[in-house]
Amino acid sequence: MSSTPLRERVSPSRVGALLVVTALLVVLVLALDQPLTAEFVALSVVVLGFMTASVFDAVRSHPLYTLASVVELSVVFWVLYLGGAGGLFFLALACLALVGVAVELYNYRNGTSYLRFEA
């Protein structure tokens, strides 16, 4: 276990973004007087789970983080497409995300950074 305090091992901006997204989801659930759909719950779990993990510096610095990020995005687009929201648009995004998964898998296995936009 690290002796560094927790506040120095997390990103404050990511904690803030996580809290804002969580609050928006809570308000949305409370404001809508409808039962939750399986797609909404799945998307909420995937997005909030990944955002929670991304708060920690150790997670973001892990070699598999970029691949996990693209996989998460792909899952989001496939859930949106299969849930019936958007038709061909989300199908195209889901297929492009699968290409991104293949590229990041190649990059991870070969230690490269092809097709990445690095700042």
DSSP file (Angstrom, degrees, kcal/mol; ACC not computed):
  #  RESIDUE AA STRUCTURE BP1 BP2  ACC     N-H-->O    O-->H-N    N-H-->O    O-->H-N    TCO  KAPPA ALPHA  PHI   PSI    X-CA   Y-CA   Z-CA
    1    1 A M              0   0    0      0, 0.0     2,-0.1     0, 0.0     0, 0.0   0.000 360.0 360.0 360.0 139.0    0.0    0.0    0.0
    2    2 A S        -     0   0    0      1,-0.1     4,-0.1     2,-0.1     0, 0.0  -0.429 360.0-148.3 -74.6 144.2    1.3    3.4   -0.9
    3    3 A S        +     0   0    0     -2,-0.1    -1,-0.1     2,-0.1     3,-0.1   0.488  67.7 109.0 -88.7  -3.1    2.2    5.9    1.8
    4    4 A T  S    S-     0   0    0      1,-0.1    -2,-0.1     2,-0.1     5,-0.1  -0.541  81.6-104.9 -72.4 135.4    1.1    8.8   -0.3
    5    5 A P    >   -     0   0    0      0, 0.0     3,-1.6     0, 0.0     4,-0.5  -0.250  26.2-116.6 -60.5 150.3   -2.1   10.4    0.9
    6    6 A L  G >> S+     0   0    0      1,-0.3     3,-1.9     2,-0.2     4,-0.5   0.866 112.2  62.7 -56.1 -40.7   -5.2    9.7   -1.2
    7    7 A R  G 34 S+     0   0    0      1,-0.3    -1,-0.3     2,-0.2     3,-0.2   0.730 104.0  49.7 -62.2 -20.4   -5.7   13.3   -2.2
    8    8 A E  G <4 S+     0   0    0     -3,-1.6    -1,-0.3     1,-0.2    -2,-0.2   0.503 107.8  54.1 -93.4  -5.6   -2.3   13.1   -4.0
    9    9 A R  T <4 S+     0   0    0     -3,-1.9    48,-2.8    -4,-0.5    49,-0.4   0.349 102.1  66.3-107.2   3.5   -3.2    9.9   -5.8
   10   10 A V  B  < S-A   56   0A   0     -4,-0.5    46,-0.2    46,-0.2    45,-0.1  -0.861  81.2-117.5-123.5 159.2   -6.4   11.1   -7.4
   11   11 A S     >  -     0   0    0     44,-2.1     4,-2.2    -2,-0.3     3,-0.2  -0.861  16.9-155.9 -95.6 114.9   -7.3   13.7  -10.0
   12   12 A P  H  > S+     0   0    0      0, 0.0     4,-2.4     0, 0.0    -1,-0.2   0.866  94.2  53.2 -59.8 -36.5   -9.4   16.5   -8.5
   13   13 A S  H  > S+     0   0    0      1,-0.2     4,-2.3     2,-0.2     5,-0.1   0.886 109.9  47.9 -67.5 -36.5  -10.9   17.4  -11.9
   14   14 A R  H  > S+     0   0    0      2,-0.2     4,-2.5    -3,-0.2    -1,-0.2   0.856 109.8  52.5 -72.0 -34.3  -11.9   13.8  -12.5
   15   15 A V  H  X S+     0   0    0     -4,-2.2     4,-2.5     2,-0.2    -2,-0.2   0.928 110.9  48.6 -63.1 -43.5  -13.5   13.6   -9.1
   16   16 A G  H  X S+     0   0    0     -4,-2.4     4,-2.4     2,-0.2    -2,-0.2   0.916 111.5  48.3 -61.6 -44.4  -15.5   16.7   -9.9
   17   17 A A  H  X S+     0   0    0     -4,-2.3     4,-2.6     2,-0.2     5,-0.2   0.904 111.1  51.3 -63.6 -40.6  -16.6   15.4  -13.2
   18   18 A L  H  X S+     0   0    0     -4,-2.5     4,-2.5     1,-0.2    -2,-0.2   0.917 110.8  48.2 -61.4 -43.9  -17.6   12.1  -11.6
   19   19 A L  H  X S+     0   0    0     -4,-2.5     4,-2.5     2,-0.2    -2,-0.2   0.894 112.0  49.3 -65.0 -39.5  -19.6   13.9   -9.0
   20   20 A V  H  X S+     0   0    0     -4,-2.4     4,-2.6     2,-0.2    -2,-0.2   0.939 113.4  45.5 -64.8 -47.2  -21.3   16.1  -11.6
   21   21 A V  H  X S+     0   0    0     -4,-2.6     4,-2.3     2,-0.2    -2,-0.2   0.907 113.8  49.8 -64.1 -41.3  -22.2   13.1  -13.8
   22   22 A T  H  X S+     0   0    0     -4,-2.5     4,-2.3    -5,-0.2    -1,-0.2   0.925 111.7  48.4 -62.0 -44.4  -23.5   11.1  -10.8
   23   23 A A  H  X S+     0   0    0     -4,-2.5     4,-2.6     1,-0.2    -2,-0.2   0.900 110.7  51.2 -63.3 -40.9  -25.6   14.1   -9.7
   24   24 A L  H  X S+     0   0    0     -4,-2.6     4,-2.6     1,-0.2    -1,-0.2   0.902 110.5  48.9 -63.5 -40.5  -27.0   14.5  -13.2
   25   25 A L  H  X S+     0   0    0     -4,-2.3     4,-2.5     2,-0.2    -2,-0.2   0.906 111.5  49.3 -65.7 -40.3  -28.0   10.8  -13.3
   26   26 A V  H  X S+     0   0    0     -4,-2.3     4,-2.5     2,-0.2    -2,-0.2   0.933 112.9  47.0 -63.6 -45.4  -29.6   11.0   -9.9
   27   27 A V  H  X S+     0   0    0     -4,-2.6     4,-2.8     1,-0.2     5,-0.2   0.911 112.3  50.9 -62.0 -42.1  -31.6   14.1  -10.9
   28   28 A L  H  X S+     0   0    0     -4,-2.6     4,-2.0     2,-0.2    -2,-0.2   0.919 111.6  46.8 -62.8 -43.5  -32.6   12.4  -14.2
   29   29 A V  H  < S+     0   0    0     -4,-2.5     5,-0.3     1,-0.2    -1,-0.2   0.912 116.9  43.6 -64.7 -42.3  -33.8    9.3  -12.4
   30   30 A L  H  < S+     0   0    0     -4,-2.5    -2,-0.2    -5,-0.2    -1,-0.2   0.849 114.0  50.1 -72.7 -33.2  -35.7   11.3   -9.8
   31   31 A A  H  < S+     0   0    0     -4,-2.8     2,-0.4    -5,-0.2    -2,-0.2   0.851  98.3  74.2 -75.4 -34.5  -37.2   13.7  -12.4
   32   32 A L     <  -     0   0    0     -4,-2.0     2,-0.6    -5,-0.2     0, 0.0  -0.666  68.1-155.1 -83.8 129.8  -38.5   11.0  -14.8
   33   33 A D        +     0   0    0     -2,-0.4    -1,-0.1     2,-0.0    -3,-0.1  -0.337  62.2  99.0 -98.7  52.5  -41.5    9.3  -13.5
   34   34 A Q  S    S-     0   0    0     -2,-0.6     2,-0.1    -5,-0.3    -2,-0.1  -0.932  80.6 -95.3-133.8 156.0  -40.8    6.1  -15.6
   35   35 A P        -     0   0    0      0, 0.0     2,-0.2     0, 0.0    -2,-0.0  -0.412  48.9-102.0 -69.0 149.6  -39.2    2.8  -14.8
   36   36 A L        -     0   0    0     -2,-0.1     2,-0.2     1,-0.1    -7,-0.0  -0.494  34.1-133.7 -73.0 138.6  -35.5    2.5  -15.6
   37   37 A T     >  -     0   0    0     -2,-0.2     4,-2.1     1,-0.1     5,-0.2  -0.536  18.1-117.6 -87.9 159.5  -34.7    0.6  -18.7
   38   38 A A  H  > S+     0   0    0      1,-0.2     4,-2.6     2,-0.2     5,-0.2   0.867 115.9  54.6 -63.1 -36.4  -32.0   -2.0  -18.9
   39   39 A E  H  > S+     0   0    0      2,-0.2     4,-2.8     1,-0.2     5,-0.2   0.912 107.5  49.1 -64.4 -42.9  -30.0    0.1  -21.4
   40   40 A F  H  > S+     0   0    0      2,-0.2     4,-2.4     1,-0.2    -2,-0.2   0.920 113.6  46.0 -63.2 -44.1  -30.0    3.1  -19.0
   41   41 A V  H  X S+     0   0    0     -4,-2.1     4,-2.5     2,-0.2    -2,-0.2   0.921 113.7  49.2 -65.5 -43.4  -28.8    1.0  -16.1
   42   42 A A  H  X S+     0   0    0     -4,-2.6     4,-2.5     2,-0.2     5,-0.2   0.931 113.3  46.1 -62.2 -46.2  -26.1   -0.7  -18.2
   43   43 A L  H  X S+     0   0    0     -4,-2.8     4,-2.8     1,-0.2     5,-0.3   0.907 112.7  50.8 -63.6 -41.2  -24.9    2.6  -19.5
   44   44 A S  H  X S+     0   0    0     -4,-2.4     4,-2.5    -5,-0.2     5,-0.4   0.923 112.1  46.5 -62.6 -44.3  -24.9    4.2  -16.1
   45   45 A V  H  X S+     0   0    0     -4,-2.5     4,-2.2     2,-0.2     5,-0.2   0.929 115.6  45.2 -65.0 -45.5  -22.9    1.3  -14.6
   46   46 A V  H  X S+     0   0    0     -4,-2.5     4,-2.3    -5,-0.2     5,-0.2   0.949 118.3  41.7 -64.5 -49.2  -20.4    1.2  -17.4
   47   47 A V  H  X S+     0   0    0     -4,-2.8     4,-2.7    -5,-0.2     5,-0.2   0.947 118.8  43.3 -66.7 -49.1  -19.8    5.0  -17.5
   48   48 A L  H  X S+     0   0    0     -4,-2.5     4,-2.4    -5,-0.3    -1,-0.2   0.875 113.8  52.8 -66.1 -36.0  -19.8    5.5  -13.7
   49   49 A G  H  X S+     0   0    0     -4,-2.2     4,-2.1    -5,-0.4    -1,-0.2   0.932 113.3  42.4 -63.2 -46.1  -17.6    2.5  -13.2
   50   50 A F  H  X S+     0   0    0     -4,-2.3     4,-2.3    -5,-0.2    -2,-0.2   0.901 114.6  50.6 -69.6 -39.5  -15.0    3.6  -15.7
   51   51 A M  H  X S+     0   0    0     -4,-2.7     4,-0.6    -5,-0.2    -2,-0.2   0.895 110.2  51.0 -64.3 -38.4  -15.1    7.2  -14.4
   52   52 A T  H >< S+     0   0    0     -4,-2.4     3,-0.9    -5,-0.2     4,-0.4   0.930 112.2  45.7 -64.4 -45.1  -14.7    6.0  -10.9
   53   53 A A  H >< S+     0   0    0     -4,-2.1     3,-1.3     1,-0.2     6,-0.3   0.875 107.1  59.9 -64.5 -36.1  -11.6    3.9  -11.8
   54   54 A S  H 3< S+     0   0    0     -4,-2.3    -1,-0.2     1,-0.3    -2,-0.2   0.609  86.4  76.8 -70.2 -11.9  -10.2    6.8  -13.9
   55   55 A V  T << S+     0   0    0     -3,-0.9   -44,-2.1    -4,-0.6     2,-0.4   0.842  82.1  79.9 -64.1 -32.7  -10.1    9.1  -10.8
   56   56 A F  B X> S-A   10   0A   0     -3,-1.3     4,-1.9    -4,-0.4     3,-0.5  -0.619  73.7-144.6 -87.2 132.0   -7.0    7.2   -9.6
   57   57 A D  H 3> S+     0   0    0    -48,-2.8     4,-1.9    -2,-0.4     5,-0.2   0.863 100.1  59.0 -59.0 -38.4   -3.6    8.1  -11.1
   58   58 A A  H 34 S+     0   0    0    -49,-0.4     4,-0.4     1,-0.2    -1,-0.2   0.850 106.2  48.3 -63.0 -34.1   -2.4    4.5  -10.8
   59   59 A V  H X4 S+     0   0    0     -3,-0.5     3,-1.2    -6,-0.3    -1,-0.2   0.941 112.1  48.0 -70.2 -47.4   -5.3    3.4  -13.1
   60   60 A R  H 3< S+     0   0    0     -4,-1.9    -2,-0.2     1,-0.3    -1,-0.2   0.767 111.2  51.1 -67.2 -24.5   -4.7    6.1  -15.7
   61   61 A S  T 3< S+     0   0    0     -4,-1.9    -1,-0.3    -5,-0.2    -2,-0.2   0.498  85.0 110.7 -90.2  -2.9   -0.9    5.3  -15.8
   62   62 A H  S X  S-     0   0    0     -3,-1.2     3,-1.8    -4,-0.4     4,-0.4  -0.461  76.5-124.8 -71.3 142.7   -1.5    1.5  -16.3
   63   63 A P  T 3  S+     0   0    0      0, 0.0     4,-0.4     0, 0.0     3,-0.3   0.767 109.6  53.0 -60.3 -25.9   -0.5    0.3  -19.8
   64   64 A L  T 3> S+     0   0    0      1,-0.2     4,-2.8     2,-0.1     5,-0.2   0.464  82.2  93.7 -88.1  -0.1   -4.0   -1.2  -20.4
   65   65 A Y  H <> S+     0   0    0     -3,-1.8     4,-2.5     1,-0.2    -1,-0.2   0.916  84.6  47.9 -61.6 -45.0   -5.8    2.1  -19.6
   66   66 A T  H  > S+     0   0    0     -4,-0.4     4,-2.0    -3,-0.3    -1,-0.2   0.918 113.8  47.6 -63.6 -42.5   -6.0    3.3  -23.2
   67   67 A L  H  > S+     0   0    0     -4,-0.4     4,-2.4     1,-0.2    -1,-0.2   0.924 112.2  49.8 -62.8 -43.7   -7.3   -0.1  -24.3
   68   68 A A  H  X S+     0   0    0     -4,-2.8     4,-2.6     1,-0.2    -2,-0.2   0.874 108.1  54.7 -62.7 -36.7   -9.8   -0.2  -21.5
   69   69 A S  H  X S+     0   0    0     -4,-2.5     4,-2.1    -5,-0.2    -1,-0.2   0.913 110.3  44.7 -62.8 -43.4  -11.0    3.3  -22.4
   70   70 A V  H  X S+     0   0    0     -4,-2.0     4,-2.4     2,-0.2    -2,-0.2   0.879 112.3  51.8 -70.4 -37.6  -11.7    2.3  -26.0
   71   71 A V  H  X S+     0   0    0     -4,-2.4     4,-2.6     2,-0.2    -2,-0.2   0.923 109.6  50.4 -63.2 -43.4  -13.4   -0.9  -24.9
   72   72 A E  H  X S+     0   0    0     -4,-2.6     4,-2.3     1,-0.2    -2,-0.2   0.922 111.0  48.4 -60.1 -44.4  -15.6    1.1  -22.6
   73   73 A L  H  X S+     0   0    0     -4,-2.1     4,-2.3     1,-0.2    -1,-0.2   0.900 110.9  51.1 -63.3 -40.3  -16.5    3.5  -25.4
   74   74 A S  H  X S+     0   0    0     -4,-2.4     4,-2.6     2,-0.2    -2,-0.2   0.916 108.9  50.6 -62.5 -43.3  -17.3    0.6  -27.7
   75   75 A V  H  X S+     0   0    0     -4,-2.6     4,-2.6     2,-0.2     5,-0.2   0.911 109.2  52.0 -60.9 -42.4  -19.6   -1.0  -25.1
   76   76 A V  H  X S+     0   0    0     -4,-2.3     4,-2.4     1,-0.2    -2,-0.2   0.941 111.9  45.2 -59.7 -48.2  -21.4    2.3  -24.7
   77   77 A F  H  X S+     0   0    0     -4,-2.3     4,-2.6     1,-0.2    17,-0.2   0.888 113.1  49.9 -66.0 -38.5  -22.0    2.6  -28.5
   78   78 A W  H  X S+     0   0    0     -4,-2.6     4,-3.0     2,-0.2     5,-0.3   0.901 110.9  49.4 -67.6 -39.1  -23.1   -1.0  -28.8
   79   79 A V  H  X S+     0   0    0     -4,-2.6     4,-1.8    -5,-0.2    -2,-0.2   0.923 112.4  48.5 -64.0 -42.1  -25.5   -0.7  -25.9
   80   80 A L  H  <>S+     0   0    0     -4,-2.4     5,-2.3    -5,-0.2     4,-0.3   0.921 115.2  44.7 -63.4 -42.6  -26.9    2.5  -27.5
   81   81 A Y  H ><5S+     0   0    0     -4,-2.6     3,-1.5     9,-0.2     6,-0.2   0.955 116.0  44.5 -66.5 -49.4  -27.3    0.8  -30.9
   82   82 A L  H 3<5S+     0   0    0     -4,-3.0    -1,-0.2     1,-0.3    -2,-0.2   0.754 107.5  60.9 -68.7 -22.9  -28.8   -2.4  -29.6
   83   83 A G  T 3<5S-     0   0    0     -4,-1.8    -1,-0.3    -5,-0.3    -2,-0.2   0.542 118.3-111.2 -78.9  -7.2  -31.1   -0.4  -27.3
   84   84 A G  T < 5S+     0   0    0     -3,-1.5     2,-1.0    -4,-0.3    -3,-0.2   0.650  70.6 138.7  90.8  16.0  -32.6    1.2  -30.4
   85   85 A A  S   <S-     0   0    0     -5,-2.3    -1,-0.2    -6,-0.2    -2,-0.1  -0.776  77.9 -10.9-100.0  95.2  -31.3    4.7  -29.9
   86   86 A G  S >  S-     0   0    0     -2,-1.0     3,-1.5     3,-0.1    -1,-0.2   0.308  78.8-144.3 109.5 -10.7  -30.2    6.2  -33.2
   87   87 A G  T 3> S+     0   0    0      1,-0.3     4,-1.5    -7,-0.2     3,-0.3  -0.279  80.0   9.3  59.6-124.3  -30.1    3.3  -35.7
   88   88 A L  H 3> S+     0   0    0      1,-0.2     4,-2.7     2,-0.2    -1,-0.3   0.779 122.8  64.9 -65.6 -29.5  -27.3    3.5  -38.2
   89   89 A F  H <> S+     0   0    0     -3,-1.5     4,-2.1     1,-0.2    -1,-0.2   0.953 108.2  38.8 -59.6 -50.8  -25.5    6.4  -36.5
   90   90 A F  H  > S+     0   0    0     -3,-0.3     4,-2.4     2,-0.2    -9,-0.2   0.791 113.1  57.3 -73.4 -26.3  -24.7    4.4  -33.4
   91   91 A L  H  X S+     0   0    0     -4,-1.5     4,-2.4     2,-0.2    -1,-0.2   0.929 108.3  47.0 -65.0 -44.3  -24.0    1.3  -35.5
   92   92 A A  H  X S+     0   0    0     -4,-2.7     4,-2.4     2,-0.2    -2,-0.2   0.921 113.9  47.4 -62.7 -44.0  -21.3    3.2  -37.4
   93   93 A L  H  X S+     0   0    0     -4,-2.1     4,-2.3     2,-0.2    -1,-0.2   0.895 111.5  51.2 -64.3 -39.2  -19.9    4.6  -34.1
   94   94 A A  H  X S+     0   0    0     -4,-2.4     4,-1.8   -17,-0.2    -2,-0.2   0.907 111.1  47.5 -65.0 -41.4  -19.9    1.1  -32.6
   95   95 A C  H  X S+     0   0    0     -4,-2.4     4,-1.7     2,-0.2    -2,-0.2   0.900 112.0  49.6 -67.5 -40.1  -18.0   -0.3  -35.6
   96   96 A L  H  X S+     0   0    0     -4,-2.4     4,-2.1     1,-0.2    -2,-0.2   0.885 108.4  53.8 -63.7 -37.9  -15.5    2.5  -35.6
   97   97 A A  H  X S+     0   0    0     -4,-2.3     4,-2.2     1,-0.2    -1,-0.2   0.869 104.8  54.5 -64.7 -35.5  -15.0    1.9  -31.9
   98   98 A L  H  X S+     0   0    0     -4,-1.8     4,-2.3     2,-0.2    -1,-0.2   0.877 106.3  51.6 -65.1 -36.1  -14.3   -1.8  -32.6
   99   99 A V  H  X S+     0   0    0     -4,-1.7     4,-2.5     2,-0.2    -2,-0.2   0.913 108.9  51.5 -63.0 -41.3  -11.6   -0.6  -35.1
  100  100 A G  H  X S+     0   0    0     -4,-2.1     4,-2.7     2,-0.2    -2,-0.2   0.881 107.3  52.3 -61.9 -38.4  -10.2    1.5  -32.2
  101  101 A V  H  X S+     0   0    0     -4,-2.2     4,-2.4     2,-0.2    -1,-0.2   0.925 110.2  48.6 -62.6 -44.2  -10.2   -1.6  -30.0
  102  102 A A  H  X S+     0   0    0     -4,-2.3     4,-2.2     2,-0.2    -2,-0.2   0.915 112.7  48.0 -62.3 -43.0   -8.2   -3.5  -32.6
  103  103 A V  H  X S+     0   0    0     -4,-2.5     4,-2.8     2,-0.2    -2,-0.2   0.930 113.7  46.2 -63.5 -46.2   -5.7   -0.7  -33.0
  104  104 A E  H  X S+     0   0    0     -4,-2.7     4,-2.6     2,-0.2    -1,-0.2   0.854 110.5  53.2 -68.6 -33.5   -5.2   -0.3  -29.2
  105  105 A L  H  X S+     0   0    0     -4,-2.4     4,-2.4    -5,-0.2    -1,-0.2   0.922 111.4  46.6 -63.8 -43.1   -4.8   -4.0  -28.8
  106  106 A Y  H  X S+     0   0    0     -4,-2.2     4,-2.1     2,-0.2     6,-0.3   0.932 112.5  50.2 -61.8 -46.1   -2.1   -3.9  -31.5
  107  107 A N  H  X>S+     0   0    0     -4,-2.8     5,-1.4     1,-0.2     4,-1.2   0.908 111.9  47.8 -59.7 -42.8   -0.5   -0.9  -29.8
  108  108 A Y  H  <5S+     0   0    0     -4,-2.6     3,-0.3     1,-0.2    -1,-0.2   0.930 113.8  46.0 -64.4 -45.8   -0.5   -2.7  -26.4
  109  109 A R  H  <5S+     0   0    0     -4,-2.4    -1,-0.2     1,-0.2    -2,-0.2   0.805 123.5  34.0 -69.1 -28.8    0.9   -5.9  -27.7
  110  110 A N  H  <5S-     0   0    0     -4,-2.1    -1,-0.2    -5,-0.2    -2,-0.2   0.395 104.4-118.7-110.5   1.8    3.6   -4.2  -29.8
  111  111 A G  T  <5S+     0   0    0     -4,-1.2    -3,-0.2    -3,-0.3     2,-0.2   0.817  70.6 127.7  67.8  30.3    4.5   -1.2  -27.6
  112  112 A T      < -     0   0    0     -5,-1.4    -1,-0.2    -6,-0.3    -2,-0.1  -0.521  55.6-145.8-109.3 178.6    3.5    1.3  -30.3
  113  113 A S    >   +     0   0    0     -2,-0.2     3,-1.2    -3,-0.1     5,-0.1  -0.161  33.6 165.0-138.2  42.4    1.1    4.3  -30.4
  114  114 A Y  T 3   +     0   0    0      1,-0.2    -7,-0.1   -11,-0.2     3,-0.1  -0.306  67.5   7.4 -62.6 143.7   -0.3    4.2  -33.9
  115  115 A L  T 3  S+     0   0    0      1,-0.2     2,-0.4   -11,-0.0    -1,-0.2   0.691  95.0 135.4  58.7  25.3   -3.4    6.3  -34.6
  116  116 A R    <   -     0   0    0     -3,-1.2     2,-0.9     2,-0.0    -1,-0.2  -0.823  53.0-141.3-101.4 143.0   -3.3    8.0  -31.1
  117  117 A F        -     0   0    0     -2,-0.4     2,-0.5    -3,-0.1    -3,-0.0  -0.857  28.1-173.9 -99.2  98.1   -3.8   11.7  -30.6
  118  118 A E              0   0    0     -2,-0.9    -2,-0.0     1,-0.1    -5,-0.0  -0.802 360.0 360.0 -98.1 130.9   -1.2   12.5  -27.9
  119  119 A A              0   0    0     -2,-0.5    -1,-0.1     0, 0.0    -2,-0.0   0.450 360.0 360.0 -89.7 360.0   -1.2   15.9  -26.4
